[in-house]
Amino acid sequence: MMKTEKSEQIRIKYLYRSLIMKGRIRVPYKAAAKMVGPDCAYHLYGTFKADSDSAKTD
């Protein structure tokens, strides 16, 4: 089975999307929103906002 360049790019994109949504990779919010798409970016906003609020109180 031969992998094409496009299929490899798609596989890697969804791997990163999964890692971002699970919280295993920390990237800036704007970059994360572009990678996961607008439907999932809404869920990211709450986690990024909570993290920045807790950092201010430490």
TORPA-444652 format. One record per residue (C-alpha): residue in three letters; x negated, y, z negated. Coordinates in steps of 0.5 Angstrom, whole numbers, plus 500, padded with zeros to 3 digits. Layout:
N
+------+------+-------+-----+
! code ! east ! north !  up !
+------+------+-------+-----+
!  ALA !    X !     Y !   Z !
...
+------+------+-------+-----+
END
This chain:
58
+------+------+-------+-----+
! code ! east ! north !  up !
+------+------+-------+-----+
!  MET !  500 !   500 ! 500 !
!  MET !  497 !   507 ! 502 !
!  LYS !  498 !   513 ! 498 !
!  THR !  499 !   519 ! 502 !
!  GLU !  496 !   526 ! 499 !
!  LYS !  503 !   529 ! 499 !
!  SER !  506 !   523 ! 495 !
!  GLU !  500 !   523 ! 490 !
!  GLN !  501 !   531 ! 489 !
!  ILE !  509 !   529 ! 487 !
!  ARG !  506 !   524 ! 482 !
!  ILE !  502 !   528 ! 479 !
!  LYS !  507 !   534 ! 479 !
!  TYR !  512 !   530 ! 475 !
!  LEU !  506 !   527 ! 470 !
!  TYR !  505 !   534 ! 468 !
!  ARG !  512 !   536 ! 468 !
!  SER !  513 !   530 ! 463 !
!  LEU !  507 !   532 ! 459 !
!  ILE !  510 !   539 ! 458 !
!  MET !  517 !   537 ! 456 !
!  LYS !  514 !   532 ! 451 !
!  GLY !  510 !   538 ! 448 !
!  ARG !  503 !   534 ! 449 !
!  ILE !  500 !   539 ! 453 !
!  ARG !  500 !   547 ! 451 !
!  VAL !  500 !   552 ! 457 !
!  PRO !  503 !   559 ! 457 !
!  TYR !  510 !   559 ! 458 !
!  LYS !  511 !   562 ! 465 !
!  ALA !  506 !   557 ! 468 !
!  ALA !  510 !   552 ! 464 !
!  ALA !  517 !   555 ! 467 !
!  LYS !  514 !   554 ! 474 !
!  MET !  512 !   547 ! 473 !
!  VAL !  518 !   544 ! 470 !
!  GLY !  523 !   548 ! 474 !
!  PRO !  529 !   553 ! 471 !
!  ASP !  533 !   548 ! 469 !
!  CYS !  528 !   545 ! 464 !
!  ALA !  525 !   552 ! 462 !
!  TYR !  531 !   554 ! 458 !
!  HIS !  529 !   548 ! 453 !
!  LEU !  522 !   550 ! 453 !
!  TYR !  523 !   557 ! 451 !
!  GLY !  526 !   555 ! 444 !
!  THR !  520 !   551 ! 443 !
!  PHE !  515 !   557 ! 445 !
!  LYS !  519 !   562 ! 441 !
!  ALA !  519 !   558 ! 435 !
!  ASP !  511 !   557 ! 435 !
!  SER !  510 !   564 ! 436 !
!  ASP !  514 !   566 ! 430 !
!  SER !  511 !   561 ! 426 !
!  ALA !  504 !   563 ! 428 !
!  LYS !  506 !   570 ! 425 !
!  THR !  507 !   568 ! 418 !
!  ASP !  501 !   564 ! 417 !
+------+------+-------+-----+
END
